[in-house]
Amino acid sequence: MAKQTLTEAKVPKKQAKPSKKKKRRSPARYFREMVAELKKVNWPTRKALINYTLAVLAFITLAAIITGAMDFILAQGLNLVIE
């Protein structure tokens, strides 16, 4: 009788669980639940929303300026090396 390797060893197989099919919900119920969840959301005030928007725009502008400056400097440096 030959020894079994790890790949040949008999490993007990897991039995497949019976699949539980979810019942299909009506679109009306979906939208009712969606509205109920949206009512629970703690929405920011208009002033806070404006402040957040301005902060995002400021950081995007700053990142664009830094990226543009780095691109310009590296392009000029590459032109000096090539010439």
Number of C-alpha atoms within 10 A of each C-alpha: 3 4 7 9 8 8 7 8 9 9 8 6 6 6 6 6 6 6 6 6 6 6 6 6 8 8 9 9 10 11 11 11 12 11 11 11 10 11 10 8 8 7 10 10 9 9 9 11 12 12 12 13 11 12 12 12 12 12 11 12 12 12 12 12 12 12 12 12 12 12 12 12 12 12 12 12 11 11 10 9 8 7 5
